[in-house]
Amino acid sequence: MQKILYCPECGHEVEHTVLSETRQLRVRCDVCGTVHLVVPEKEKRPLQVKTIVSEERTSRICVIEFAPGEICGVGDRHVAECGDEYIGVEVSAIERGPQRVRRARAEDITSLWTRKIEEVLVRVSVHDGRKTIPLVLAVPGEEPFVVGEVYRQGNRRFRIAHMKLRDGASLRKEGQKAVARRLKRMYGYQL
């Protein structure tokens, strides 16, 4: 087995061949041939960060595992462990002590605020000429929606006129698309 390690003879990190493994590694430098002992670094245990997972009207406390030193940012996607269940989530806020930040190292994070993105509810306002009808679609988070396309909810057919995204942007041009997890609301008219 090969490893990149510091060689005391060469004075820098080079490739070594592992000769034996016990509490220490007996290795031979592939550059100068020197045999020496190396104390292997202990593997750092993963950190479990408290995570609040929002699922529309309810929230629950779960955990996400991070490697020590790993950076987490708002918008990152992870898998949260909620008891025996694993849920795909997107980070919406990070608490580091009393303040909220956009990015932080795992060991500095007090708690993460996330939302479930595997299956999401997309709100649709459909105008029929006289009144606006509110609809809710339960779809997978990666389901694409396109401005100008026709969709069906129950016995209602509607064409999407424009979409409002969670980041505040609007899609109005025909053919523009977004996945369900990014949508705040869609607006359309009944056919």
Protein Blocks (a to p, Z undefined) as FASTA:
>chain_A
ZZddddfknopacddddfbdcfbccdddfklopacddddddddddddddddddehjaccd
ddddddehiacdehiacdddehjaccddddfbdcehjbccfbdcfklpmbdcdddfkbcc
ddddddehjaccdddddddfklccdehiacdehjaccddfbdcdfkopacfbghiacdfk
lpmbdcdddZZ
